Amino acid sequence: MTALARLLFGRRARLRWIHLILGGALAMPYVLVGSVVVGPVAGDANVFGSLRLQLASFALGLPLAAVTSLFPLTRPLESGVVRSLCGVEAERLAYGPARTKGEKGRTAAWFTLHLGAGGIVAGMSLAVPPFAATLIVLPFVPALRDGWPVLPGVFHHTWALVLSPLAGAAMLVALAGCAAAVGTLLARWAPALLGPSAEDRVAAAEARAADLAVRNRLARELHDSVGHALSAVTLQASAARRVLDTDPEFVREALAAIEETTRRTVGELDAVLGVLRDGDATGDAWGAAPAPTLAADLDDLLRRTRAGGLRVDATVAALAADPRALPAPVSREAYRIVQEGLSNALRHAGEKVTVTLRVEVLDDHLRITVENPSATPVSAPRPGGGHGLRGVADRARLLGGAAEAGPEGPVWRLRVRLPLKGTA
């Protein structure tokens, strides 16, 4: 019984009833226009004095409603009302103007259905409650029985007076049931008529994929930049602490490197977080963030890494002739790849280990190789780690290249190949 009462008179049923009454209110101007035509044709100026002429005006007004539903704002407005009053999930509705013929046809069908069903339920909501209330109070108000326009003389019988309140209550329940049933049907049909088309779904999926791709890129930048900075600063501070009393010059260099590393990393972090905070994870917004490149920033990266005590034997044949010959995307991603390779060595290989770095151009490809002794293998992931090499592989794959990493005998080696031609 409680479930039935909630179904007929619960909050959702009441909101859907309001939605239908709004449809009836929207239908009134079209009914008035229809009455202007029906009255002269029927030869009766009092159109609203005849139920038959009212229904004819209503039937004539619905096609006019279908035509006016072609205005661009109809679908977004109807979708917003359906979401708020009918309880339909937002992702199942389309909020942009109808553009294709199919979308316009479905919008016209929905608008006509809303106004048609709403007009009927709204008319019932105006007519039934007063009649039902009269039936309920009829046994208690004798004056109402005289001149009763419906079934004259019936309500002078005792059985009719006994059944009258029950009939009135049943009519109210029936009205609520009709409104709930019609509201439920409209809520079920709304996604089919107001929902996104296949083109809308494809466009939304592409937009989500593009947003996710840019956010993944931002996440890689944060991981590589901040991860490298923390590793470098940790080793630099550790090395400086051990020689604090014996080598003041090295301590000064280490502190200067720490200052420079943290200042640069904070700048990159602020820029990336600014993009995320503004919610504008697009290519244009990303262009505002700092983008260190292999051509311009490799020397500073090697200097800061060596200041932490890691020995780096670097051979950079790719930049010997013309650093600007590298395409900008390749130079930017190559910097991050080298940075991650050195970060891995800082975290895992330990101090006083020589890391070999080679950057060269072979067969129209930029080849990056990072090697270090595998006594403490870099490939063994730390708890919660393991994202750096995956990011290296993602960067290479996005440029059409490839990356592989792992132990090869006594050496742990990272190899990356990036194409120089046709890079987007």
Helices and strands as residue ranges (DSSP letters): H 2-9, H 11-42, G 47-49, H 51-68, H 74-85, G 90-92, H 101-137, G 138-140, G 142-145, G 154-156, H 158-194, H 198-242, H 248-278, H 283-286, H 294-307, E 311-316, G 317-319, G 323-325, H 328-348, E 354-362, E 365-373, H 387-398, E 402-408, E 411-419
